Amino acid sequence: MGTVETTSVDRNTLAQIAFRFCFVYLGLFCLLLTCIPFALLGIFGRWVRKYVGPWDMSLTDPVTGWVGRTFFGVDAVLHDDSGAGDQAAVWVLVLCLLVVAVVATAVWTALDRRTSYPRLLAWFTLFLRLCLGGMMLSFGFAKLFPTQMPGPTLAQLLQPYGDFSPASVLWLQIGSSYPYEMTLGAVEVVAGLLLFVPRTVVLGAAVSLLSMAQVLLTNMTFDIPEKLLSLHLLLMSLVLLAPYLRQLVNVFVRQRACEPLAQPALFTDNRKNRIALWIQVAFGLWVALGCGYDRWIVWQDQYGAGSSKSELYGIWAVRDFTFDGQPIPPLTTDETRWQRLVFDDPGAATYQRMNGELVPVRADFLPTGQLELTTTDTTSAQPPFATLSTDRPTPNQLLLSGKLRDHPVTITLDRVNLNTFTLRNRGFHWVQNYPYFR
C-alpha cells in the first residue's frame, strides 16, 4: 500500500514539474516568437503588418546576437528579408528559453510546495489553445486560399526536375493540385476552429496533432525551414491532450467508458464561465475572419483571375536571333543566342540560354513602348543590358529589336501554347487501364 501511495506521489510531483516547465517554456515561446501572437490580431493583422512584420524579433535580437557571438561564434540576429523560421537567431532563442525554463522550474519547485494550480492550469490551457488555434487558422487559410504553395510559374515549367531543391519539389507538388492543397488547409482550419470551443478542444488538439505530425514530417524530409515552429505546434497539441490521455486510452484502446473530457474551469462562478465560453467562440470567429480575409486579398492580388500579369504574359520561343546583323544559329554551345523568353509577373522576366540555363531579370515597360531588361543578381544598381522595342504582328508573334549589351539585335519569337505542358493538360481521369507517368 505504501508503495502505491509513493508511486502516486512521485507521479504527481513529476506532473507538477512538467507543468511548471511547460508554463515557462511554451509561454515564453508563444509570446516571443511574434508570428504566434500576430496570428491572433484578426483583421487588424493587415494594418499592423505595414509597421511591424510578423517575424519581428527586435526585442530578442540583442540577446540572441550576444549569445550567438559569445558561445557559438555566429551573429544570431534575425534576417528581416527572410521568412524562414529555422534561422540561427530562432535556434539560439529556443536554446535561451530552454535554459531559462529549466532554471525557473528549479527555483519554482524549490520555493513553492503547492501540489496543484487549478486556476493557473485553466488559464494556461486557454492561452495555449488560443495560440495553437490561431496558428492553425493562419496556416490553414493560407492553403484553403492556395497562396502558401502556388502552382508552378511559367519559368518553372521549363526548369529540369533535377535542378529543383527538395523544398521546391514539395511546394510545386502540392501547388500543382489546388484541390489537394485546399483540403489540407480545410483540415487545419477545422482544427483551429475546434480549439476555440471548450467542448471540442480535445478533438481540435487531436486533429492538430495529426496535422502537425504530417507537416513536421514533410519539413524534416524536404528540408523546409519551418521545423522549429511545426515541432512546437505539435508539442502544444500534445500538452493540451496530456490531461486526457487516460480517458482516450480507455475509449480507443481498452474500449471502456470514460468521464466527460471537460476543460478546467476559468472561474468558480458558472455564469462567468458561460460568458467566457461565448467570448472564446467570438474570438475564434474574429481570428478566422482576419486570417480568411487576409488570404483572400492575397489570392485576388497575386493569383486570382484578376491578378496583374506582364503585358507580354507567356512563354515565347525564339525563332530567329540576329546579332550585329548576323543570324545566330540555334546551337546549344552559343552564349549569345536565347532559346526562350518568359513573361509572368509584372516587372519581371526570364530568358533561357541555349544551354537551358534560366536567367531571371527585371523587365520595365517604358511609356515609349520600349522594354528594358536589367540584371537582378547584383547588389548594386545596374543599367539595363537590353533596350528593345516591341511589336506584335499577330497575337502569337513577338518582334523585339534594339540594343543587347550595346550591340544591335533583332529577335523573332512565337508564343508557346501553355497547354502543351503535360502538367497543365493531363487533367483528372476516373478510368485508367495503365498508370500514366512521364
C-alpha positions, 0 to 999 in steps of 0.5 A, spaced: 500 500 500 505 504 501 508 503 495 502 505 491 501 511 495 509 513 493 508 511 486 502 516 486 506 521 489 512 521 485 507 521 479 504 527 481 510 531 483 513 529 476 506 532 473 507 538 477 514 539 474 512 538 467 507 543 468 511 548 471 516 547 465 511 547 460 508 554 463 515 557 462 517 554 456 511 554 451 509 561 454 515 564 453 515 561 446 508 563 444 509 570 446 516 571 443 516 568 437 511 574 434 508 570 428 504 566 434 501 572 437 500 576 430 496 570 428 491 572 433 490 580 431 484 578 426 483 583 421 487 588 424 493 583 422 493 587 415 494 594 418 499 592 423 503 588 418 505 595 414 509 597 421 511 591 424 512 584 420 510 578 423 517 575 424 519 581 428 524 579 433 527 586 435 526 585 442 530 578 442 535 580 437 540 583 442 540 577 446 540 572 441 546 576 437 550 576 444 549 569 445 550 567 438 557 571 438 559 569 445 558 561 445 557 559 438 561 564 434 555 566 429 551 573 429 544 570 431 540 576 429 534 575 425 534 576 417 528 581 416 528 579 408 527 572 410 521 568 412 524 562 414 523 560 421 529 555 422 534 561 422 540 561 427 537 567 431 530 562 432 535 556 434 539 560 439 532 563 442 529 556 443 536 554 446 535 561 451 528 559 453 530 552 454 535 554 459 531 559 462 525 554 463 529 549 466 532 554 471 525 557 473 522 550 474 528 549 479 527 555 483 519 554 482 519 547 485 524 549 490 520 555 493 513 553 492 510 546 495 503 547 492 501 540 489 496 543 484 494 550 480 487 549 478 486 556 476 493 557 473 492 550 469 485 553 466 488 559 464 494 556 461 490 551 457 486 557 454 492 561 452 495 555 449 489 553 445 488 560 443 495 560 440 495 553 437 488 555 434 490 561 431 496 558 428 492 553 425 487 558 422 493 562 419 496 556 416 490 553 414 487 559 410 493 560 407 492 553 403 484 553 403 486 560 399 492 556 395 497 562 396 502 558 401 504 553 395 502 556 388 502 552 382 508 552 378 510 559 374 511 559 367 519 559 368 518 553 372 515 549 367 521 549 363 526 548 369 529 540 369 526 536 375 533 535 377 535 542 378 529 543 383 531 543 391 527 538 395 523 544 398 521 546 391 519 539 389 514 539 395 511 546 394 510 545 386 507 538 388 502 540 392 501 547 388 500 543 382 493 540 385 489 546 388 484 541 390 489 537 394 492 543 397 485 546 399 483 540 403 489 540 407 488 547 409 480 545 410 483 540 415 487 545 419 482 550 419 477 545 422 482 544 427 483 551 429 476 552 429 475 546 434 480 549 439 476 555 440 470 551 443 471 548 450 467 542 448 471 540 442 478 542 444 480 535 445 478 533 438 481 540 435 488 538 439 487 531 436 486 533 429 492 538 430 496 533 432 495 529 426 496 535 422 502 537 425 505 530 425 504 530 417 507 537 416 513 536 421 514 530 417 514 533 410 519 539 413 524 534 416 524 530 409 524 536 404 528 540 408 523 546 409 525 551 414 519 551 418 521 545 423 522 549 429 515 552 429 511 545 426 515 541 432 512 546 437 505 546 434 505 539 435 508 539 442 502 544 444 497 539 441 500 534 445 500 538 452 493 540 451 491 532 450 496 530 456 490 531 461 486 526 457 490 521 455 487 516 460 480 517 458 482 516 450 486 510 452 480 507 455 475 509 449 480 507 443 484 502 446 481 498 452 474 500 449 471 502 456 467 508 458 470 514 460 468 521 464 466 527 460 473 530 457 471 537 460 476 543 460 478 546 467 474 551 469 476 559 468 472 561 474 468 558 480 462 562 478 458 558 472 455 564 469 462 567 468 464 561 465 458 561 460 460 568 458 467 566 457 465 560 453 461 565 448 467 570 448 472 564 446 467 562 440 467 570 438 474 570 438 475 564 434 470 567 429 474 574 429 481 570 428 478 566 422 475 572 419 482 576 419 486 570 417 480 568 411 480 575 409 487 576 409 488 570 404 483 572 400 486 579 398 492 575 397 489 570 392 485 576 388 492 580 388 497 575 386 493 569 383 486 570 382 483 571 375 484 578 376 491 578 378 496 583 374 500 579 369 506 582 364 503 585 358 507 580 354 504 574 359 507 567 356 512 563 354 515 565 347 520 561 343 525 564 339 525 563 332 530 567 329 536 571 333 540 576 329 546 579 332 550 585 329 546 583 323 548 576 323 543 570 324 545 566 330 544 559 329 540 555 334 546 551 337 546 549 344 554 551 345 552 559 343 552 564 349 549 569 345 543 566 342 536 565 347 532 559 346 526 562 350 523 568 353 518 568 359 513 573 361 509 572 368 509 577 373 509 584 372 516 587 372 519 581 371 522 576 366 526 570 364 530 568 358 533 561 357 540 560 354 541 555 349 544 551 354 537 551 358 540 555 363 534 560 366 536 567 367 531 571 371 531 579 370 527 585 371 523 587 365 520 595 365 515 597 360 517 604 358 511 609 356 515 609 349 513 602 348 520 600 349 522 594 354 528 594 358 531 588 361 536 589 367 540 584 371 537 582 378 543 578 381 547 584 383 547 588 389 548 594 386 544 598 381 545 596 374 543 599 367 539 595 363 543 590 358 537 590 353 533 596 350 528 593 345 522 595 342 516 591 341 511 589 336 506 584 335 504 582 328 499 577 330 497 575 337 502 569 337 508 573 334 513 577 338 518 582 334 523 585 339 529 589 336 534 594 339 540 594 343 543 587 347 549 589 351 550 595 346 550 591 340 544 591 335 539 585 335 533 583 332 529 577 335 523 573 332 519 569 337 512 565 337 508 564 343 508 557 346 501 554 347 501 553 355 497 547 354 502 543 351 505 542 358 503 535 360 502 538 367 497 543 365 493 538 360 493 531 363 487 533 367 483 528 372 481 521 369 476 516 373 478 510 368 485 508 367 487 501 364 495 503 365 498 508 370 500 514 366 507 517 368 512 521 364 
